[in-house]
Structure formats: C-alpha cells, structure tokens
Amino acid sequence: SANAMWGGRFAAGPSAIMQAINASIGFDQRLYAQDIRGSRAHAAMLAAQGILSDSDAQAIGEGLLTVLSEIEAGGFDFRADLEDIHMNVENRLRELIGPAAGRLHTARSRNDQVAVDFRLWVRDQCDAAVEGLTELMRAFVAQAEAGADWVMPGFTHLQTAQPVTWGHHMMAYVEMFARDRSRFADARARMNECPLGAAALAGTSFPIDRHATAAALGFDRPTANSLDSVSDRDFALEFLSASSICAMHLSRFAEELVIWSSAQFRFVRLSDGFTTGSSIMPQKKNPDAAELIRAKIGRILGATVALFTIMKGLALTYSKDMQEDKEQVFDAADSLMLSLAAMTGMVTDMSANRAALAAAAGSGFSTATDLADWLVRELGLPFRDAHHVTGTLVKLAEDKGCDLPDLTLADMQAVHARITAEVFGVLGVENSVRSRTSYGGTAPDQVRAQIARWKELLA
Ligand code: ARG
C-alpha cells in the first residue's frame, strides 16, 4: 500500500529493495532527541504565530514528550516502512493524539527538519570533543609536571637528536590538542545557525517566526538563505575535518606509546587497565589501546573523505545522497570520543621510567650540537667549521665505541688543537637541556612556565 506520509499520488508501495536502500531509520534513530526537540520548538512557534491552535499545539507538545519517553524506555517499534526518524516519530504521535499530529508538519519539510536535527547532534559532539580534549590536556599537563626536568632524547627521523625533557615532550601534545579544541569550538560557533523554517527549499508562505525557533533551540540566529539551509553539510565536514586532525595527533602519540613501551625502549610502563596479554606468550603486555587509537584515524579520515565525495557534485538543493552523511559522522564521532577517553586513561595511568629516559638521553651523541655551539662561542669558529670538527669527534668516538664525554682531552686536541678541558662542561645532558633557555625551549624553567600557563588555562 502507498505511504501514509507522501503516498497520495502513488497507487502502489515501494518494492522491498527500494525500501531497503531508502530507509535510514536503522541509523538515524540516533537523532530522536534532536528531532523531538526541534518539533516541539516548531509546534510552539506555530501556536505563538496563530498558525496552530493552542489546544493542538499542546496535544502535539505533550504527545512528543510521550514519544520521547517511549523511545528512551527502549523497545520502541522503529519501522523501516516509515523510512526515517522523522516519520517514525510523527507516526507514533498520530497513534497517540490522532489527526492533530498531521498539523505539526505545517510550514516545514523533512529537508529543514533533518538539517536542524543533524546540526543539533553535531553541535553536541563539538561540545563533547571540547570536553574530552580538555580532560586529555589535563592528563598531559599532570605528566609534564611530574617530570618537568627529566631528561630524555629528543628525536628527528626517530634518531637521537638533542636531549629534551619529558615535561617538554608532554607539553608539545598539549599545544596540539589545544589547537584541536579550538577547531571544534570554531566549528561549533560557525554552525550555530538554525535552518528550521527553510521548509523544502524556498521558505514558506506561513507567517512563521524563525528567530523564535532559532532562539528556542539555542542557535545564535536563523540561517539567512533557505536554499543554503537545506543544501549545506559543511558543518558536518568541519566537524569531520577537525576530528581527522585530532585523530592524527592521537595517532602520533599512540605510535610513540607503542615504541616507548617496548622492551627495547622501556621509556614508559602502561597500566594493566590499558594493555592486554597474549594467549600464548606469557610475558606479553601489549599496548592494544594505543594501537587501536593509532588506527582510528583510518575510519575518521575515511568518513571525512566519504562525505566530501558524497557532497561534491550535488546540485542545489537537497538530494537523497545527503542521507549518507549520518553514518559517516556517527562512526567518526564515536571513534573520536572513544579514542579521547582511552588516551586520557592511558596517559593518566602511564608511568615514565626516569632512569631509562636518562640513559637514552646520554647515548647517541645527543650533545654533539652543544659541542659545536661551544666551539663557536668559546673559540670563535664559524658554525660550519665547528660542525665539521664535531662530526670528526663523533666519528672518533664511534670508532672507539664510546660516547662524546668519554673521549680524552688529547683525543679532542688531536682533532682541533685549541679545545680545552672546559668543553667537558657542555657534554652532559643536564647541562644541555638547561642551556636551551630560548622562549619555548626545553630548559626546565621554560617548561615549567608552559606548565604553569596551561594549568591556569585548564583550571
Ligand atoms: N532521511 C532523510 C535524510 O536523512 C530526511 C530528509 C528526507 N527528505 C526528502 N526530501 N526525502 O536526509
């Protein structure tokens, strides 16, 4: 039989396959709370404008609350033949209050309805991401504070570069996640305009008050162009883009945790709560959570690419292609929130191995740059010459199987005659990090200043 919501011009109902490809209720039921909230605001506005009688509006408003509690109680009969969340809710409303339910859809279309529902949902996810990132940043700051001046190797190309501090490394992630947080906040501010009242695409002839519904739903203002209102999904793309960048940052630290927790590095110990064992190898403690977080960027960026691809060729305004937006965003949001929570737990629980960090910091000729800088500062060598002299000394140490501080003064003077015993003062890693006092550098005082600033901002 023909569809009760739009079947007037149809003699027959959709084929089973049509229904299977068309129905979105399997996933868009997640929008039930937003759908009911939007409908309640719409009905109240219609009544205030005299478009709906007060008694109808009251029956609709109360009926919608009943639907809400039925869905929240579980066991609500979501029907695929009713396509989506919008028609499932309205159909149940009709069962509850009768024909007055049919007046709810006055001056509205599913096109602006889904646009407002989805915006409300994505807006909440931006808030959740901001919250999750704030918790994560706090966890990194706590780690930084615990070892603000602990030395460790800084890497480029994953090769030992220069000594840095544990605190400095932790605070690097605070900066990244702070930018992620501001991207979600920016996206939220930009998406906070209400498309409800754009109707199908052209607006409506009913004397609606779009400013009232926008305000009732917590939007800053109504959207300014009805065609744009039902066409646009860039708010979802912004959320996905911010999520992708954030997931990329999470993935980088996850990779570091995988490396650092290995027996070869032993920089950190992950807690039992965020590791798993092996069913065959009794000694194993695997960093599965870190690995899964490292992988989530695949899904999240995949969702981003999918929605860009879905949207890119669509002529204005609404096309059913756009129904494919939701699963991508739902999956990306779920993946991101879970990753943020798991990473926060892992960072909170992990313990850095100060001795292993220090031992690694001193190996691999990590203070070679300090030696070259000393030659420039104390002997007046041009940096390029100092670089060459130091390189020769590194090669000598490598041949002797020792580190730079283990070379004798005679070894040094054989390479450059004017080197004095004072050079040994700059070859220690503690000295090296203390000397990096430039703004934002790894000197413990600089790191403590970063920590203090973020503690205040995150309080
Ligand atoms: N389920 C649809 C979606 O998610 C709702 C909008 C339907 N609009 C329409 N003209 N068929 O996009």
Boltz pocket constraint, residues with backbone or C-beta under 6 A from the ligand:
constraints:
  - pocket:
      binder: B
      contacts: [[A, 22], [A, 24], [A, 28], [A, 84], [A, 110], [A, 111], [A, 114], [A, 318], [A, 319], [A, 320], [A, 322], [A, 323], [A, 324]]
      max_distance: 6.0
